[in-house]
Amino acid sequence: MDMPPPIDSPVSIAILAKAPIPGYANTRLIPAIGAHAAAALQERLTDRAVATALAAKVGPVTVWCTPDATHSTFVRLAIRERITLRVQPQGDLGARMLAATAAGNGPVLVIGTDCPALTELHLRGAASALREGNDIIIIPAEDGGYVLIGTRTAQPTLFSGIAWGTKSVLAETRARIVERLLVLTERPPLWDVDTEDDLARLERELPELKL
């Protein structure tokens, strides 16, 4: 059995982020607010995710960019915050998350940019769970997926053959974890921004992100 990492060892944070390009980012919100507003929201959410990851102070932060790392938002963050930029590989969401976990060479937390409810305290708690010897840490999303997954070592089977974007993502992932006899810990679910109702919630609970 693998020994848990030292209690103060670094835990990398990988942020999967789309460039805030109108028509490309937050496409599910475009019918409600339009392509340009959806892109503007994506930029604010990306800024918030990076700020939250840095505030957690648990380890190095990498933004995994798509379609590439040349957008001014990414370049600005890299210069201002001295974070690492990498380009997401081709493939589905699972392939991209696996690449992010494998590149960390140790414990890694993977998050997106669409969960503004995620705080540095959540990230610190997730990092502590991996340091304590848990193989996997998950913070579920209220809609059936998850907003954070952390792995102590790369786990390819957790990211292949999953029906991404469906309400079964979390259940399928839990089943893989049980099959592999991995030690899982979960935290209470958080909400993410996917629908018009989520936008209304964003305005109520996080007015600083209001468009």
Secondary structure as the mmCIF struct_conf table of DSSP 4:
data_model
#
loop_
_struct_conf.conf_type_id
_struct_conf.id
_struct_conf.beg_label_comp_id
_struct_conf.beg_label_asym_id
_struct_conf.beg_label_seq_id
_struct_conf.end_label_comp_id
_struct_conf.end_label_asym_id
_struct_conf.end_label_seq_id
HELX_LH_PP_P HELX_LH_PP_P1 ASP A 2 PRO A 6
TURN_TY1_P TURN_TY1_P1 ILE A 7 ASP A 8
STRN STRN1 SER A 12 LYS A 18
TURN_TY1_P TURN_TY1_P2 PRO A 22 TYR A 24
BEND BEND1 ALA A 25 ASN A 26
HELX_RH_3T_P HELX_RH_3T_P1 THR A 27 LEU A 29
HELX_RH_AL_P HELX_RH_AL_P1 ILE A 30 ILE A 33
HELX_RH_AL_P HELX_RH_AL_P2 ALA A 35 ALA A 56
BEND BEND2 VAL A 58 GLY A 59
STRN STRN2 VAL A 61 THR A 66
BEND BEND3 PRO A 67 PRO A 67
BEND BEND4 ALA A 69 ALA A 69
BEND BEND5 HIS A 71 HIS A 71
HELX_RH_AL_P HELX_RH_AL_P3 SER A 72 GLU A 81
STRN STRN3 THR A 84 VAL A 87
HELX_LH_PP_P HELX_LH_PP_P2 GLN A 88 PRO A 89
BEND BEND6 GLN A 90 GLY A 91
HELX_RH_AL_P HELX_RH_AL_P4 LEU A 93 ALA A 103
TURN_TY1_P TURN_TY1_P3 GLY A 104 GLY A 104
BEND BEND7 ASN A 105 GLY A 106
STRN STRN4 VAL A 108 ILE A 111
BEND BEND8 THR A 113 ASP A 114
TURN_TY1_P TURN_TY1_P4 PRO A 116 ALA A 117
HELX_RH_AL_P HELX_RH_AL_P5 GLU A 120 ARG A 131
TURN_TY1_P TURN_TY1_P5 GLU A 132 GLY A 133
BEND BEND9 ASP A 135 ASP A 135
STRN STRN5 ILE A 136 PRO A 140
STRN STRN6 ALA A 141 ALA A 141
TURN_TY1_P TURN_TY1_P6 GLU A 142 ASP A 143
BEND BEND10 GLY A 144 GLY A 145
STRN STRN7 TYR A 146 THR A 151
BEND BEND11 ARG A 152 THR A 153
HELX_RH_3T_P HELX_RH_3T_P2 PRO A 156 LEU A 158
TURN_TY1_P TURN_TY1_P7 PHE A 159 PHE A 159
BEND BEND12 SER A 160 GLY A 161
TURN_TY1_P TURN_TY1_P8 TRP A 164 GLY A 165
BEND BEND13 THR A 166 THR A 166
TURN_TY1_P TURN_TY1_P9 LYS A 167 SER A 168
HELX_RH_AL_P HELX_RH_AL_P6 VAL A 169 GLU A 179
TURN_TY1_P TURN_TY1_P10 ARG A 180 LEU A 181
STRN STRN8 LEU A 184 GLU A 186
STRN STRN9 LEU A 190 LEU A 190
BEND BEND14 THR A 195 THR A 195
HELX_RH_AL_P HELX_RH_AL_P7 GLU A 196 GLU A 205
HELX_RH_3T_P HELX_RH_3T_P3 PRO A 207 LEU A 209
#
